[in-house]
Amino acid sequence: MRRAVFGNVGTIISFRVGAEDAPYIVEKVHERFDKLDFLQLPNYRTYMKLTIDDTLSKPFSAVTFAPSGFQARSSSTNDCPIER
């Protein structure tokens, strides 16, 4: 099943994953991120690799918003909003 999914995916957007899944995601973005990056990814951060006009982008990171209804504050270890 995993091969079928990854074989047909153009765009990958991943939040933090567990140790079992990290190696499979890293295969797709190894030129920029490693397994530890995915295991320690802070809340509301993501790693992406996009397909744009049939061309793969270089992997990059992004920050997302906290779910609505959550109070957000800056953390001393990162600038991502965290749940209170």
Buried (B, 14 or more C-beta within 10 A) or exposed (E): EEEEEEEEEEEBEBEBBEEEBBEBBBEBBEEEBEBEBBEEBBBBBBBBBBEEEEEEEEBEEEEEEBEEEEEBEEEEEEEBBBEE
